[in-house]
Amino acid sequence: MTADNKSIDDQINAYIQLLNASQKMAVLTVAKTFTEQQTDNNYSTELITELDKRYEDYTNGAVLVSEDDVNTRLSTIITKNKLL
């Protein structure tokens, strides 16, 4: 977390304490909505898992994978999950 984010978090926490229960629920709803939208735009777990596996295999020298193979498999995952 950067200093700017900490400052923003501190400000949010200070203001939250001044709100009543109904207002806090409204803020919670907005935060949940932002989080859901952010999650929708993130890469799929399947893609991240595949990238992690490939990177581990590469760094360990366990498997030599061609660039074409990587591109083909990632393209399939991206297309399947409509990520681009």
C-alpha positions as CSV (number, residue, x, y, z in Angstrom):
1,M,0.0,0.0,0.0
2,T,1.4,3.4,-1.0
3,A,1.4,6.5,1.2
4,D,-1.4,7.9,-1.0
5,N,-3.6,4.9,-0.5
6,K,-3.0,4.9,3.3
7,S,-4.0,8.6,3.4
8,I,-7.2,7.8,1.4
9,D,-7.9,4.8,3.7
10,D,-7.4,7.0,6.8
11,Q,-9.8,9.6,5.3
12,I,-12.4,7.0,4.5
13,N,-12.2,5.5,8.0
14,A,-12.5,9.0,9.6
15,Y,-15.7,9.8,7.6
16,I,-17.3,6.4,8.0
17,Q,-17.3,6.9,11.8
18,L,-19.5,10.0,11.3
19,L,-22.2,8.2,9.3
20,N,-25.4,6.6,10.6
21,A,-26.2,3.0,9.9
22,S,-28.3,3.8,6.8
23,Q,-25.5,5.9,5.3
24,K,-22.9,3.2,6.1
25,M,-25.1,0.6,4.3
26,A,-25.1,2.9,1.2
27,V,-21.3,3.2,1.3
28,L,-21.0,-0.6,1.7
29,T,-23.3,-1.1,-1.3
30,V,-21.1,1.2,-3.4
31,A,-17.9,-0.5,-2.3
32,K,-19.4,-3.9,-3.1
33,T,-20.5,-2.7,-6.6
34,F,-17.0,-1.4,-7.3
35,T,-15.5,-4.6,-6.2
36,E,-17.8,-6.7,-8.4
37,Q,-17.1,-4.6,-11.4
38,Q,-13.4,-4.8,-10.8
39,T,-13.6,-8.6,-10.4
40,D,-15.5,-8.9,-13.7
41,N,-12.7,-7.2,-15.5
42,N,-9.9,-9.2,-14.0
43,Y,-8.3,-12.2,-15.7
44,S,-9.9,-15.5,-14.9
45,T,-8.5,-17.8,-12.3
46,E,-7.9,-20.4,-15.0
47,L,-5.7,-18.0,-16.9
48,I,-3.7,-17.0,-13.8
49,T,-3.2,-20.6,-12.8
50,E,-2.0,-21.5,-16.3
51,L,0.5,-18.6,-16.3
52,D,1.7,-19.5,-12.8
53,K,2.2,-23.2,-13.9
54,R,4.0,-22.2,-17.1
55,Y,6.3,-19.8,-15.2
56,E,7.1,-22.4,-12.6
57,D,7.9,-25.0,-15.3
58,Y,10.0,-22.5,-17.2
59,T,12.0,-21.4,-14.1
60,N,12.6,-25.1,-13.0
61,G,13.6,-26.1,-16.5
62,A,11.1,-29.0,-16.2
63,V,9.5,-28.5,-19.5
64,L,10.6,-26.7,-22.6
65,V,7.6,-25.0,-24.1
66,S,7.6,-23.2,-27.4
67,E,6.3,-19.7,-27.7
68,D,3.7,-20.9,-30.2
69,D,2.4,-23.4,-27.7
70,V,2.1,-20.8,-25.0
71,N,0.4,-18.3,-27.4
72,T,-2.1,-21.0,-28.6
73,R,-3.1,-22.1,-25.1
74,L,-3.4,-18.6,-23.7
75,S,-5.4,-17.5,-26.8
76,T,-7.8,-20.4,-26.2
77,I,-8.3,-19.4,-22.6
78,I,-8.7,-15.7,-23.4
79,T,-11.2,-16.5,-26.1
80,K,-13.1,-19.0,-24.0
81,N,-13.4,-16.5,-21.1
82,K,-14.0,-13.5,-23.5
83,L,-11.2,-11.5,-21.7
84,L,-10.4,-9.3,-24.7
